[in-house]
Amino acid sequence: MRRPRHIRIESGALRLDYQGSAEQAQNVADELAHGSPEVVVTVDDNVTEDPPTLPCSRLWE
């Protein structure tokens, strides 16, 4: 994986932080924006901690 991107998924009080490739992050953001408008997805380069890898990350390539 190239430089990882930080992916934050928020819905109400739920906040999930992951890391993944730029392609995976964009695909997750696009899919959730299309199917779940109440979910907010933020993608940035602020991988300051060591968040877990995006679950089932290969599905998002």
ABEGO torsion letter per residue (X at the ends): XBBBBBBBBBBEABBBBBBBBAAAAAAAAAAAAAABAABBBBBBABBABBBBBBBGAAAAX
